[in-house]
Amino acid sequence: MIEDRTAEKNGIVANYDETETERLLEFRATGKTGTSGTDQQVGSTPGATAAIAQNRDGYAMLTVRPTVDGDELERYYGFDMALDHVAELLGVSPHELPVPDAASDMGM
């Protein structure tokens, strides 16, 4: 179901996907949020990206990358810590990050 794999809020779009080997949560800053047809700037840098990856079995450490295919920046045991790093890369508060339902159980 697509609805549980995509989330958007505060000018950030999050997409969850699974490959043969990994679970991937990709974040992209649009830099805008729409209300009543009016766009306003938010704190994120438009076009900024970050990703969290975990092995398909779901028990390994989480890897933060600048993009889904990018090199590893850091590893974390906890999902909250990985989200903190992603928020820093995007220039927003961790509380501003949307997390699709399908990705809510990432981490150890």
Secondary structure, 3 states (H helix, E strand, C coil): CHHHHEEEECCEEEEEEECCCEEEEEEEECCEEEECCEEEECCCCCCCEEEEEEECCCCCCEEEECCCCCCCCEEECCHHHHHHHHHHHHCCCHHHCCCCHHHCCCCC
